[in-house]
Amino acid sequence: MSGPSATAGPGAAGDAAARGGVLILGGTGEARSLAALLVDRGIPVVSSLAGRVSKPRLPVGEVRVGGFGGVDGLAAFLRETGVRAVVDATHPFARIISGNAAAACAATGVPLLRLERPGWSQAPGAESWHWVDSHDSAADAAARLGRRPLLTVGRQSLDRFIGPLADVPAVVRVVDPPDHQLPEQWLVLRARGPYTEDGERALIHRYGIDVLVTKDSGGALTWPKMAVATAAGIPVVVVRRPGPPPGVRVAATAADAARGVLDAYPGAVSG
C-alpha cells in the first residue's frame, strides 16, 4: 500500500492521478478507509480535502487540497480527468460540497455515491434528546435548558450561538481556533477525538456542564459525550442532518462504498 502524497489545487499532480480513477471528496475517517480499500485493489484514487482543518489526517494515495471553484469547476475537473466515479465522503453536514457534487456529476454523467456513516437517531437515549433542525434553534434550546452549555458544533457554526448565549459561560470544544470573535466569558478547549467516557465525564464534572449541544455526526469517535450526558440526565440538543441530495445513492460503510465503486471497474476483484 502506498503512502499519501499531498498536492494543492487544480492542475496539480493529483489531477493526473484522478485520470480514469475515483475521486473521493474526503476529510472523514470513512473516506480514509475507502481510499485504503480501493488502493489495495489497484484502483487509482485521488482524495480531495477542503483544507479547512490544520494538519488533517491524510489518506493513502494521491491527495489534493483546496476547492474546485463550485459546480462548474468540479464539472470541468471531472471532464478533464475522465474520472470514472465520485464518492462524496464528506462530513454529514457539508451541504455545499455535497450539493456541488450532485450537480456536477449530473452535468457530466459521472456516477456519484454518497458515503455517510449512520447517525444517532436510533441510538440509546435518542428519544430523550432535544432534536432541532438548525443551529439557530439549537442555540435557543441551549439558552432555555441550561446555564453552562458545552458546544461541540464545529467552529464554523459558533456565530449562530453568540446572540442567545452571549451572557452565559459556555464551554466550546473545537479542533482548530474558532472563525469568529467569541464572548469573553466563553471558554475554548481545543481537542481532537477519539474521546473516552471517563474523559467526557471528567470534563462535564469539572466545568459544571448542564446542557450538551452537538450535531448528529454519528460514529463512535465522539459518541462518549452522548452516552455520558444521557446517563447523567443532562439535556442533549442535537441538530438533525440535512440529508443527501435527492436521488443520490448512499452507502453506510467504506466496504459498501467500495463494492459500489467497483461496479465501474468490471475487471476488478471485489473480495
Protein Blocks (a to p, Z undefined) as FASTA:
>chain_A
ZZddddedehiaklmmmgopacddehifklmmmmmmmmmnopacddddehlaghiacdeh
jddeddehijklmmmmmmmnopabdcdfbdfklmmlmmmmmmmmmmnopacdddddddfk
lgghklmpccdfbfklmmmmmmmmpcbdcddebjklmmmmmmmmmmpccddddfbdcfbd
cdfkbccddddddddfklmmmmmmmnopabdcdddebpjklmmmmmmmmmnopacddddd
ebiaehiacdfbfklmmmmmmmmmmkbccZZ
